[in-house]
Amino acid sequence: MPSAPAPASAPAAGATPAPPPAFARAAALVFWKDVRIELSTREIVTTAGFFAVMVAVLASVAFTTGPQTTTRVAPGALWLAVLFSSVLALGRSWQREREQSALVGLLVSPVQRSAIWCGKALGVLVFVLAVEAILVPVVALLFHVDLPPIAGPLALVMVAGTIGVAATGTLFGAMTVRTGARELLLAAVLFPLLSPALVSSVAATREIFYAAVSGQAVDLSEVHDWLVLLGIFDLVAIAGGAAMFGALVEE
């Protein structure tokens, strides 16, 4: 008569623990957590979007509209609105982790620190891109920019610039999460570091708007150098964020 199968034995005391979740899965979980919270509250996109639109409206009222205003003022107004709304999004994103010690829960979980940074950065990137999806049509309307012919090149510049903002901001947002004046300190630290990306983004956007005003087709060779600079900045920001995040949150 066959014997009954032996019950599964409990793992030995010295057995190797289960490996932590894979990097991509852990980053996706952190990202999806932030997205689900935002879908239920809608506070980051709503607040940052309203602020960004207000900046664009004030800029359009302060300056007389015309071709020169479109090429000289509109790019700066657009990226200043993106920058300040990004600070609001970053501050609120990390404030959520401070509430009820959620950040401690993330840090004691068996995931790589760089995966936490990656998930948070992806969440901020999506939130800021959502704000830009509201802001760009408003800027085009206020400054009389024919948006459809330049939508592709402009989207490329906006995404490239926003990646650097999200990657750098997420890293230093973690550094300031435990301070009292988070938004003020984050802005003071972040703005100088983002100056290369902002200058490149504004310059590339100016060339694109100039083509739109003059009725010419956008030639990407005109903004090639600026896109290369943005790409280099993005790579440095991503590599630095992934490498330095663990040390910053441990302090």
C-alpha positions as CSV (number, residue, x, y, z in Angstrom):
1,M,0.0,0.0,0.0
2,P,1.6,3.3,-1.1
3,S,2.6,5.5,1.8
4,A,1.1,9.0,2.1
5,P,3.2,11.9,0.9
6,A,5.3,13.5,3.6
7,P,4.2,17.0,4.7
8,A,6.2,19.9,3.4
9,S,8.8,20.8,5.9
10,A,9.2,24.3,7.2
11,P,12.2,26.2,5.8
12,A,15.3,25.8,7.9
13,A,16.4,28.6,10.2
14,G,19.5,29.3,8.1
15,A,17.7,29.0,4.7
16,T,18.2,31.8,2.1
17,P,15.2,34.1,2.2
18,A,13.1,34.7,-0.9
19,P,14.6,37.2,-3.3
20,P,13.1,40.7,-3.4
21,P,10.8,41.5,-6.3
22,A,12.4,42.3,-9.6
23,F,13.4,45.9,-10.3
24,A,10.8,46.5,-13.0
25,R,8.0,45.0,-10.9
26,A,8.9,46.9,-7.8
27,A,9.1,50.2,-9.7
28,A,5.7,49.5,-11.4
29,L,4.1,48.8,-8.0
30,V,5.3,52.1,-6.6
31,F,4.3,53.9,-9.7
32,W,0.8,52.3,-9.7
33,K,0.4,53.2,-6.1
34,D,0.9,56.9,-6.8
35,V,-1.3,56.8,-9.9
36,R,-4.2,55.1,-8.0
37,I,-4.0,57.7,-5.2
38,E,-4.0,60.5,-7.8
39,L,-7.0,59.0,-9.7
40,S,-9.0,58.9,-6.4
41,T,-8.0,62.4,-5.2
42,R,-7.0,64.3,-8.4
43,E,-5.3,66.9,-6.2
44,I,-1.9,67.0,-7.9
45,V,-3.0,67.5,-11.5
46,T,-5.8,69.8,-10.5
47,T,-3.8,72.1,-8.3
48,A,-0.7,72.1,-10.4
49,G,-2.7,72.5,-13.6
50,F,-4.6,75.5,-12.2
51,F,-1.4,77.1,-11.1
52,A,0.3,76.5,-14.5
53,V,-2.7,78.0,-16.4
54,M,-2.8,81.0,-14.1
55,V,0.9,81.7,-14.8
56,A,0.3,81.5,-18.6
57,V,-2.7,83.8,-18.4
58,L,-0.9,86.4,-16.3
59,A,2.0,86.3,-18.8
60,S,-0.3,86.8,-21.7
61,V,-2.0,89.7,-20.0
62,A,1.2,91.4,-19.0
63,F,2.7,91.4,-22.5
64,T,1.1,92.6,-25.7
65,T,0.4,89.7,-28.0
66,G,2.1,89.6,-31.4
67,P,4.7,87.6,-33.3
68,Q,7.6,88.9,-31.2
69,T,5.8,88.1,-28.0
70,T,5.0,84.6,-29.2
71,T,8.7,83.8,-29.9
72,R,10.2,85.8,-26.9
73,V,7.7,85.5,-24.1
74,A,5.6,82.4,-24.7
75,P,8.5,79.8,-24.4
76,G,9.6,81.3,-21.1
77,A,6.0,81.5,-19.8
78,L,5.4,77.9,-20.8
79,W,8.5,76.5,-19.1
80,L,8.2,78.7,-16.0
81,A,4.7,77.4,-15.5
82,V,5.9,73.8,-16.0
83,L,8.7,74.4,-13.5
84,F,6.6,75.8,-10.7
85,S,3.8,73.3,-11.2
86,S,6.5,70.5,-11.0
87,V,7.6,71.8,-7.6
88,L,4.0,71.6,-6.4
89,A,3.6,68.1,-7.8
90,L,6.9,66.9,-6.3
91,G,6.1,68.4,-2.9
92,R,2.7,66.8,-2.7
93,S,3.9,63.4,-4.0
94,W,6.5,63.1,-1.3
95,Q,4.2,64.6,1.3
96,R,2.0,61.6,0.8
97,E,4.9,59.3,1.7
98,R,5.5,61.3,4.9
99,E,1.9,60.8,6.1
100,Q,1.4,57.9,8.4
101,S,5.1,56.9,7.9
102,A,4.4,55.5,4.4
103,L,8.1,56.3,3.4
104,V,9.3,54.0,6.2
105,G,7.1,51.2,4.9
106,L,8.7,51.7,1.4
107,L,12.2,51.7,2.8
108,V,11.7,48.5,4.9
109,S,10.1,46.6,2.0
110,P,12.4,44.1,0.2
111,V,12.9,46.2,-2.9
112,Q,15.9,48.0,-4.3
113,R,16.1,51.7,-3.3
114,S,16.6,52.6,-7.0
115,A,13.3,50.9,-7.8
116,I,11.5,53.2,-5.3
117,W,13.1,56.2,-7.0
118,C,12.2,55.0,-10.4
119,G,8.5,54.4,-9.5
120,K,8.2,57.8,-7.9
121,A,9.9,59.5,-10.8
122,L,7.6,57.8,-13.3
123,G,4.6,59.0,-11.3
124,V,5.8,62.6,-11.2
125,L,6.6,62.4,-14.9
126,V,3.0,61.3,-15.7
127,F,1.5,64.0,-13.4
128,V,3.6,66.8,-15.0
129,L,2.8,65.5,-18.5
130,A,-0.9,65.6,-17.7
131,V,-0.5,69.2,-16.5
132,E,1.4,70.0,-19.8
133,A,-1.5,68.4,-21.8
134,I,-3.7,71.1,-20.3
135,L,-1.1,73.9,-20.3
136,V,0.2,73.7,-23.9
137,P,-3.2,74.3,-25.6
138,V,-3.9,77.2,-23.3
139,V,-0.5,78.8,-24.1
140,A,-1.1,78.2,-27.9
141,L,-4.5,79.9,-27.6
142,L,-3.3,82.9,-25.5
143,F,-0.2,83.6,-27.7
144,H,-1.9,82.7,-31.1
145,V,0.2,79.7,-31.9
146,D,-1.0,77.3,-34.6
147,L,-0.5,74.2,-32.6
148,P,-1.2,71.2,-35.0
149,P,1.7,71.8,-37.4
150,I,4.2,71.9,-34.5
151,A,2.6,69.3,-32.2
152,G,5.2,66.6,-32.9
153,P,8.4,68.5,-32.4
154,L,6.9,70.4,-29.5
155,A,5.9,67.2,-27.8
156,L,9.4,65.8,-28.2
157,V,10.9,68.8,-26.5
158,M,8.3,68.8,-23.8
159,V,8.9,65.2,-23.0
160,A,12.7,65.5,-23.1
161,G,12.6,68.5,-20.8
162,T,10.1,67.0,-18.4
163,I,12.1,63.8,-17.9
164,G,15.0,65.7,-16.6
165,V,12.8,67.7,-14.3
166,A,11.1,64.6,-12.9
167,A,14.3,62.6,-12.4
168,T,16.2,65.4,-10.7
169,G,13.2,66.6,-8.7
170,T,12.3,63.2,-7.4
171,L,15.8,62.7,-6.0
172,F,15.9,66.0,-4.2
173,G,12.3,65.8,-3.2
174,A,13.3,62.7,-1.1
175,M,16.0,64.8,0.5
176,T,13.6,67.6,1.6
177,V,10.6,65.4,2.6
178,R,11.5,65.5,6.3
179,T,12.0,69.3,6.4
180,G,9.4,71.9,7.4
181,A,9.5,74.3,4.4
182,R,9.7,71.5,1.8
183,E,8.6,73.4,-1.3
184,L,10.8,76.4,-0.5
185,L,13.9,74.3,0.1
186,L,13.2,72.1,-2.9
187,A,12.9,75.1,-5.2
188,A,16.1,76.6,-3.8
189,V,18.0,73.4,-4.5
190,L,16.3,72.3,-7.7
191,F,16.2,75.5,-9.8
192,P,20.0,76.0,-10.2
193,L,20.4,72.3,-11.0
194,L,17.7,72.4,-13.6
195,S,19.1,75.5,-15.4
196,P,20.8,73.5,-18.2
197,A,17.6,71.6,-19.0
198,L,15.5,74.8,-18.7
199,V,17.7,76.8,-21.0
200,S,17.8,74.1,-23.6
201,S,14.0,73.6,-23.4
202,V,13.2,77.3,-23.7
203,A,15.6,77.7,-26.6
204,A,14.2,74.7,-28.5
205,T,10.6,75.8,-27.9
206,R,11.5,79.3,-29.1
207,E,12.7,77.9,-32.4
208,I,9.6,75.8,-32.8
209,F,7.3,78.7,-32.0
210,Y,9.2,80.9,-34.5
211,A,8.5,78.4,-37.2
212,A,4.9,78.3,-36.3
213,V,4.6,82.1,-36.4
214,S,6.4,82.5,-39.7
215,G,4.4,79.7,-41.3
216,Q,7.5,77.5,-41.9
217,A,7.8,73.8,-41.4
218,V,9.7,72.9,-38.2
219,D,13.2,71.7,-39.1
220,L,14.5,69.5,-36.3
221,S,18.0,70.3,-37.3
222,E,17.4,73.8,-35.9
223,V,16.8,72.3,-32.4
224,H,19.2,69.3,-32.8
225,D,21.9,70.7,-30.5
226,W,19.3,71.6,-27.8
227,L,17.8,68.1,-28.0
228,V,21.2,66.6,-27.6
229,L,21.9,68.7,-24.5
230,L,18.5,67.6,-23.1
231,G,19.3,64.0,-23.8
232,I,22.6,64.2,-22.0
233,F,21.0,66.0,-19.0
234,D,18.3,63.3,-18.8
235,L,20.8,60.5,-18.9
236,V,22.9,62.1,-16.1
237,A,19.8,62.8,-14.0
238,I,18.5,59.3,-14.4
239,A,21.9,57.7,-13.5
240,G,22.5,60.1,-10.6
241,G,19.0,59.6,-9.2
242,A,19.2,55.8,-9.3
243,A,22.7,55.8,-7.8
244,M,22.2,58.5,-5.1
245,F,18.6,57.9,-3.9
246,G,19.5,55.1,-1.4
247,A,22.2,57.2,0.3
248,L,19.8,60.2,0.6
249,V,16.9,58.4,2.1
250,E,19.1,56.6,4.6
251,E,20.5,59.8,6.1
